[in-house]
Amino acid sequence: MGLRINDTIPDLTVTTDQGSFSLHEWIGDDWAILFSHPKDFTPVCTTEFGAVAKLSDEWEKRGTKVIGVSVDGVDDHVKWKGDIEQVAGTKAGFPIIADDGLEVSKAFDMLPAEAYLPDGRTPADSATVRSVFIIGPDKKLKLSMTYPMNVGRNFAEVLRALDGLQTAAKHNVATPADWTVGEDVIIPTAVSDADAKEKFGEFETVLPYLRKTKAPKAA
């Protein structure tokens, strides 16, 4: 059975280039993003990890920790970070999990239980380990997405999705397609018109089941 939305993530003890710790303890009361890749020193993933490094201020603004996962070891991670920082032009301050035993990859359903790393392996042997998981402070999975090896992930979209998740969680609303911060939000169908009026004030009824209102102000 794979990890599904709103499942509690496994509380694994992981080894990283910044030491060993429990995933739940590391998340604490924050949001977290776990993003993975099949091998160190690969071209697409180097650009992706660089993109994450360049967004460090944005993650911090949103109370969100980020952590990478690779099926290579700590020594490789330390060396590879030099390449990441050269590409990004900034420090890669986030930890990278050394998942050379595949414990994280299997627990998060990125690889089947019977998977193993053959001698002389290539990235193709762990190709499905290219996923993004957004996790709430309650340690539950809020969103996941998986990409093929030849398409770089769009971390601006990950940031946008994080904004949507945090807005929805804080204000009990939903967000429409292509939503960005400051745009109108959707009132859930479970909220009556009377309750919507009391909570949100004015709103637009586009369809009986589609009502939009201005995004609540941040507290």
C-alpha positions in Angstrom: 0.0 0.0 0.0 1.6 3.3 -1.1 1.6 6.6 0.8 -1.5 8.5 0.0 -2.7 12.1 0.6 -3.4 12.7 4.3 -1.5 9.6 5.4 1.0 10.3 8.2 4.5 10.0 6.8 6.8 7.3 8.3 8.9 8.5 11.2 12.2 7.2 9.8 15.6 8.0 11.3 17.6 9.2 8.4 21.3 9.8 7.8 22.2 13.1 5.9 25.2 15.2 5.2 24.2 17.2 8.2 23.9 14.3 10.7 21.2 11.7 11.6 17.7 12.6 12.9 14.1 11.5 13.0 12.0 12.9 10.2 9.1 13.9 12.5 11.5 15.6 15.0 13.2 17.4 12.1 9.8 18.7 10.8 8.7 19.9 14.2 5.9 22.4 13.9 6.9 23.5 10.4 5.8 22.6 6.9 8.3 20.4 5.0 9.2 19.5 1.4 11.0 16.3 0.7 12.4 16.1 -2.9 14.2 13.2 -4.3 16.4 12.2 -7.2 17.9 8.9 -8.5 21.7 9.7 -8.4 24.2 12.4 -7.5 26.3 14.1 -10.2 23.4 14.0 -12.8 22.7 17.0 -15.0 19.0 17.6 -14.5 19.0 17.0 -10.8 21.9 19.4 -10.3 19.9 22.2 -11.8 16.9 21.3 -9.7 18.8 21.2 -6.4 20.3 24.5 -7.4 16.8 25.9 -7.9 15.8 24.8 -4.4 18.9 26.5 -3.0 18.1 29.8 -4.7 14.6 29.7 -3.1 15.9 29.5 0.5 14.5 32.9 1.5 11.0 31.9 0.1 11.0 28.6 2.0 11.9 30.4 5.2 9.1 33.0 4.7 6.6 30.2 4.6 7.9 28.4 7.6 9.0 25.5 5.5 12.0 23.2 5.7 13.4 21.4 2.7 15.3 18.2 2.5 16.7 16.3 -0.4 16.9 12.5 -0.9 19.3 10.5 -2.9 20.2 6.8 -3.1 23.9 7.7 -2.9 26.0 8.1 0.3 26.9 11.0 2.5 30.4 11.4 1.0 29.0 11.8 -2.5 26.4 14.3 -1.2 29.1 16.4 0.3 31.1 16.5 -2.9 28.0 17.0 -5.1 27.0 20.0 -3.1 30.0 21.9 -4.5 28.6 21.4 -8.0 25.1 22.4 -6.9 26.4 25.6 -5.3 28.5 26.4 -8.4 25.4 26.1 -10.6 23.1 27.9 -8.2 25.6 30.7 -7.3 24.5 30.3 -3.7 24.9 28.0 -0.7 22.8 24.7 -0.6 22.0 24.8 3.1 19.5 22.0 3.2 20.3 18.5 4.2 20.4 15.6 1.7 19.4 12.1 2.9 21.8 9.3 2.1 19.2 6.6 1.1 21.7 4.1 -0.2 19.7 1.3 1.6 16.5 2.5 -0.2 14.6 2.7 3.1 13.1 6.2 2.4 12.5 5.4 -1.3 10.5 2.3 -0.5 8.6 3.8 2.5 7.5 6.7 0.3 6.5 4.3 -2.5 9.0 5.6 -5.0 10.5 2.1 -5.4 8.9 -1.4 -5.0 9.7 -3.4 -1.9 11.9 -5.8 -3.9 14.0 -3.1 -5.5 17.8 -3.1 -5.0 20.8 -1.3 -6.3 22.9 -3.4 -8.7 26.6 -3.0 -9.1 27.5 -0.4 -11.6 24.0 1.0 -11.5 22.9 4.0 -13.6 20.2 6.6 -12.7 17.7 4.4 -14.7 17.8 1.8 -12.0 16.2 4.2 -9.6 14.4 6.5 -12.1 11.2 6.7 -10.1 13.0 8.3 -7.3 12.2 11.8 -8.7 9.4 13.0 -6.6 8.3 15.9 -4.5 6.3 15.5 -1.2 4.8 18.5 0.7 4.2 17.6 4.3 2.2 19.6 6.9 3.1 20.3 10.5 0.8 17.4 11.4 3.3 15.2 9.6 0.7 14.2 7.0 1.3 14.1 3.3 -0.5 17.1 1.6 0.7 16.8 -2.0 3.0 14.6 -4.1 4.2 14.8 -7.7 6.6 12.6 -9.7 8.5 13.5 -12.8 10.4 11.5 -15.4 14.2 11.8 -15.6 14.3 14.0 -18.7 11.9 16.8 -17.5 13.2 19.2 -14.8 10.9 20.0 -12.0 9.3 23.5 -11.8 10.0 24.7 -8.2 8.0 27.9 -8.9 5.0 25.5 -9.1 6.0 23.7 -5.9 6.1 27.1 -4.2 2.7 28.1 -5.7 1.2 24.7 -4.5 2.7 25.3 -1.1 1.0 28.7 -0.9 -2.3 27.2 -1.9 -2.0 24.4 0.7 -1.1 26.9 3.5 -3.9 29.3 2.5 -6.5 26.4 2.3 -5.4 25.1 5.7 -5.4 28.5 7.4 -8.7 29.8 6.1 -10.7 26.7 5.2 -11.0 27.7 1.5 -9.9 26.1 -1.8 -8.0 27.6 -4.7 -8.9 27.6 -8.4 -6.7 26.6 -11.4 -3.6 28.7 -11.8 -4.2 30.5 -8.5 -1.5 32.7 -7.0 -1.3 34.6 -3.8 -3.7 37.6 -3.7 -6.2 36.2 -6.2 -9.8 35.2 -5.3 -10.3 31.8 -3.5 -13.2 29.3 -3.6 -15.6 28.8 -0.8 -16.1 25.1 -0.1 -19.5 23.6 -1.0 -20.0 22.4 2.6 -20.3 26.1 3.7 -23.8 27.5 3.3 -24.4 30.9 1.7 -25.4 32.3 5.1 -22.2 31.0 6.8 -20.1 32.2 3.8 -21.6 35.7 4.1 -20.8 35.8 7.8 -17.3 34.5 7.4 -16.2 36.1 4.1 -18.6 39.0 3.5 -19.3 39.5 -0.2 -18.8 36.6 -2.6 -19.6 35.9 -6.2 -21.8 32.9 -7.2 -20.4 31.8 -10.6 -22.4 28.5 -10.4 -24.5 27.1 -7.6 -21.4 25.0 -6.6 -18.7 27.6 -7.5 -18.5 30.6 -5.3 -15.5 33.0 -5.2 -14.5 35.5 -2.6 -11.5 37.7 -2.0 -8.6 35.9 -0.3 -8.6 36.4 3.5 -6.0 38.8 4.7 -3.0 37.2 6.4 -3.2 37.5 10.2 
